[in-house]
Amino acid sequence: MKRRRYLSGLAAASTISLAGCMGVDIPFMSSSEQPTIQDQIRILDHDMLIYPTADDDQLFIDVVGEALNTTEQTIPSVVLFVELFDSSGRPLTYELESFTGIEPREIWEFEVPIFMPEEGDLAAEADSYSISVYDDARSADTNKDYKY
C-alpha cells in the first residue's frame, strides 16, 4: 500500500510525466496457459493525491499513475479498482474506473477520482490505498484479491 501525498493546488495534480518505454519479454504460452488481465497490465507508478477545492472548503482525492499493456495485442477493457484505508487498515471506500482500447505495449496514464460521501471527512481519514486490475467491473466488484 502506498502512503498519501498532499498537494497545495489542483494544478500540481494535473501533470504526470511519462516514463520511457521498458522492454518487457513475454514468454510463449499455449492456449491452455492464457494470461490473465493481471499478467497483461503492469502498474508502473502510482500515487494518492489529496488537494483542496478552489475555495478550500473541501479536499479531493485522486489516485493517479501509469500502467503498461505488456502484450502485443490491444486490450479491449481494463478496470482499476481503488480501495482507500484508514491508518488502522480499515476500508473506507472504493471506486472503479474503466479504460478501453489499450494498445499493444502502450504506457497510459490513469486517474481514479475518489468521490466523497456527504458525511465525514474521508480525505482526512485516508492513509493508504490499494489498486486491483480486472477486465470487467463485475469481476472487480466481487473479486478484490489482486492488489498493487
N, C-alpha and C positions, 0 to 999 in steps of 0.2 A: 504494500500500500504506500502511496505517496503522500507526503505532507502538503499542507496548503501553503500558498504564497499570496501575499497581499499586493495589490497594485493600487496606485494612487489615482488612476484615472482610466476611463474607458479606452482612450487612445492607445495606451500601452498594451491593452489586451488584444488589440486588433491586428498586431503584426506578429507573425511567426516565420522564421527563416527556414527554408528547406535544406535538409541535409543532402549531401551528394548521394547519388545512386550507388548502393552497395552491390557487389557481385554476390549472388546467392545461388549455390548449386542445389538443384532439386534432384534427388535420387530417382531412378526408374522405379515405377510402381506398377504392378499388374492390376488388372481391373478389379480383383478382389481386395486390393490394398488402396482403394481410392482415398486421397487425402481429405481430411475434414476441413471445415472452414477455418478452424484454429491452426491447421497446418498451412493454409493458403494465405492468411493475413498475419503479418507481424507488426505489432505496435512498436515503433521505433523510439518514440519520445512522447511524453505526456506530462501535464501539469494541471493543477486546480487553481483557477484564478478567481479571486474574490475582489470585487470592486464596487464602489458606490454609484448610485444613480446620479444624474446631473444635479439634483437638489440635495444630495447627501442624506436623504431620509430613509433609504433602504440599501441593502447590499445585494448584489447579484453574484451567482456562482456559475462559472463555465468550466468544463473540463475540456482542454484542448490538447492537440498533439498531431503526430504524423504516423501514418501506417503505410505498409508496403504490401502490395499484391506480389507474392513470391512466385507466382506461376507464369506460364506462357499463354494463359487464356484470360479472357475478360470474365470477371466475376460479376454475375448479374445483380446480386444483392448482398449487402453486409449490414448487420445490425449491431451497434455498440450498445451495451447495457452498462450504465454507470451507476454505482451504488455509493452513497455517502454514509460515513460512520462518525460517531462522536468519539471523544478521547478514550472511552472505555470499550470501543469496538462495537457499540450498539448501532444497528442500522437506523438511519434517519429517513431516507427517501431514496428513490431511484428514478432514472429517466432513460428512455430508449431513443436512439437516433438512427435512422436508416440512410444508407448511401447506396446508389445504384451505378452500374456500368463502370466498375473499377477495372481499368485497362491493365494488360499484362505488364508486370514489373513497375507499375505506377506507384510512386510515392504520393500520397494525398494527405492533405490537412483535414483534420476533423475538429468540430466544435460541438459539444453537447451541453446546451444550456440546462441548468437545473432550475425548475420552476418552484418557487417557494409557496408553501401553504400560507393561508392568511394569518393563522395564529403562530406565535413563537418566532424566534429569530434563528432560523436554520443556519444562516451564514456564520453566526457566532458560535454555534454548536459544532459545525462541520470541522472535523480534524483530519480525516483521511478518506480515501475512496478506493474503489476497485473498478477495473474495466474488463468486461467479458465480451467475447466476439461470437456472433451467431450468424446463421444465414437467413433466419426469418424471425419476426417478432414473437410468434407463438413459442418457438423454442427458447427465446431469450426470457420470456415471462415465466416459463416453467422449469428452466434448466440453468440455474445460476451457479455453475460449478467451475468454469474455466476462466480464471482471473489473471490479469497482469498486475 
